[in-house]
Amino acid sequence: MSELSEIEEPDSPCGWPLMAAVRPAIETRRLILRPPVDDDAEAIARLANSATVARNLVGMPHPYRIEHARVWLAESIDPRGQRHLICRKGFDAAPTPIGVLTLDMRGRVGPGWIGCWLGEHHWGQGFATEACHAAIDYAFLHQRHDRLLFACRVTNSTGRRVIEKCGFQMVAQELASVVGSGAAVAIDRFRIDRSTWESIRAWEPLRVHDHEAERAEWEERRAELQAPVERI
């Protein structure tokens, strides 16, 4: 029988330790959406520190420093919300961070706001749509939301295309204040409800990795490996 120290705990299918998270990670065909950790601050700052990225968003300061990432990572998360580091799967390496996706409740009882951005080198490959599909599915299937909201600047045609592919419909146009400059810009506001999502959903099935369940399964397997072997 092997000693306990000789049994190694495997990494999860997401390319990070099973013990690293409480919230589940979501897997799609090309992506892993996982909870960000403190060590991700540098990668987030590197991806976000782009005038091109900030120009499409209202809440992104520019320049974006590692201190901004650390403050964001330290913020509490509403249990009804989501916060994901979007990672592209690697063939021979751990998944590579390419952006961020959130479901922000903004301290309200009503529907949450989906937000998504990618580093500019990862644009034009369908990653944002794939990530949004997964987060929307999780919101309706597992968090039991009845409605979701999305807002984007009127000049952000790419964001509009992504969210329209997910079934959102425009409901209003209003003004919002840009973080940092305080400038007022026009934004389009979109909405999707559960019945619409159920009627149009045709993308790939959702795969959720519950790390607590995976840990329990591994503990059971480890106990079996340590059990005495009956010799005949």
N, C-alpha and C positions, 0 to 999 in steps of 0.2 A: 504493500500500500504506500502511495506517495505521501510525503510530508506536506503539510499545509503550505509551507513556503515554496514548494516546488510547483504549486498549481497557480498558473497565471490567469488573471481575469482578462478576457478578451476585450478589445475595443468594440464599441457598438457599430452597427452598419453605417452610422453617420460619421465615422472617422474621429470620434472623440470619446473619452472614457465614459463608461456607464455611470460612474459616480458623479459626473460633472454637472448634472442638471436635475431639477425637480420637474420643470415643465416639459412637455413632450416635444420631440423634434418631428418635423414633417418631411417626408421624402416624396419627390416627384421623379420623373424619368431622368432628368439631368441635374436636379438640384437637391440640396438639403437645406431646410429652413430650421435653424436651431436657436435656442436662447443664447444671446451674446454673453460673454463673461468679461471680467476686467482685462484679461490679457488681449482682448480683441480691440482695445482702444486705438492702438497704433494703426491697425489695418483699416479701421473705420475712418480715422482721420485722413489717412492716405487716399482713400477712395472719395471722401467727401470734399477734400480741399481742392475744389475745381470751380472756377467761375462759370463754366458751362453747366455743371450740375446745379449750382446755386441759382442760376438764372431761370431755371424752370420751376423753382420751388419758392414758397412763401416763408417757410420756417427754417431755412438753412442759412446760417451765418457764413459770411466769406470775408477774409480767409477762415477756414475751419481748422482749428488746432486740436491737438491731442487733449487739451484741457476741456474742450467742448464735448469730446467723446466721453471723457471720464464723468463729466457732470450728467450726461444723458444716461450712461450706464448705471449711475448711482440712483436715478429716479425710481420711485416705486411704481409697480405695475398693477393696474386694476385687475382683479381676478377675471373679469369679463373681457379684458383686452388681450393683445398679443404683442410680442416684441421678438423679431427674428433677425438673425444675421443670415443673409442669403448666401449660400455657398455652392459653387459649381463642383460637381463630382469630378474627381481625378481618376485616371486610369491606374497609375502606379504611385499615387501620393494622396495625402489627405485632401478633402474638399477645400477649394480656394474661395475665400470671401470675395463677393462681388457687389454687395449692396445691403440694404436694410429694408425691412417691411414691418409696419406696425398696424395695430388696431387700437386707436386711441379713444378712450371713453370720455376724455376731457372733463372728468368729474360730473358727468351727467347720468341721469337714469335712462335716457332714451338711447337711440342707436349710436354705435361707435363709428369713427372715421378711419377708413383704410388709407394708409400712406405708403408709398414705395419709391425708392430711388436706387439707381445702379451707378457704379463708376462708369465714366463715359466710354472706356475701352470695352465695355460689355454690352453696349447698346446694339440694337438692330438684330438681335439673335433670338428674340422671343422669350428671354428669361423673365422679364417683368410680368408678362402675361401668364407664364407658367407659375410664377410665385404667387401672383394675385389669385389665380384659380384655386391654389391649394389653401391659402389663408381664408378665402371666402367659404370654401367647403368646410373648413374646420370651424369657422364662426357659426355656420348654420347647423352643421351636423353635431358638433360636440359642445359648443357653447350655447346653443339654442337661441341665437339671436333671431329676431323677426325682421330686422331691417338693417342695412348698412349704408353709410354715406361716403362720398368721395368728393374732393374738391381739387381743382387744378387751375393754374393760370390760363387765361384765354390764349396766351401765346404758346402754351405747351401742347402742341398738336400730338406729340407722341404719347403723352399721358392720357389724352382724350381717347386716342385709338385703343390703348391698352384697356381702359376701363369700359369702353363700349363693347369690346370683345368679351368682357365678363358679364355683360347684360345690364350694366347700369344705364339709367336714363337721366338726361339733364332735366333738372327741375327749377333752377333759378340761376341768376347771375347777380353777383354782388361785389363789394369792395373788401379787400383785406389789406392789412398792414404788413409789410415785409420786415422780417427780423433783421435788426442791424440798422438799416437805412430808415425804417419807419415809413417808407413811401407807400402810398395807397395804390394798389393794382387791382385790376378786374379779375375775378375768378368765376369759373363755372362750377356749379354744385350739382352732383349726381346722386342718385339713390337706386337701390335695389331692395326688393322685399323677398321674403321666403318663397312665395308662390311663383314669382317670376323666375327665381333661381331654379326651382324645381322643374319648371316647364322648359327651360332652355339648356340645362346642364348636359353637356355631351363630351366633356373632357375626361382625362384619365382618372381612374379611381384614386382616392386619397389613401396614403399610407402614413400611419402615425406610430412613432416609436415612443412607447411609454417606458421611461427609464426605470421607474420604480418596479414595474412589472418585469422588465428585463433583468434587473438586479435580483429580484426574487427567484426568477427562473434559474439564474446562474448559481445562486446559493443552493438551490435544490440539486442542481447538477453536481456542484462541488461536494455536497454531502454524499451523493451516490458514489462519487469517485473515491471518497475516503472510507466508505463502508468496507468492513472486513470481507474478504473473498472466501467463500466456502470451497475448500479443496476436496475433491473426490479421490 
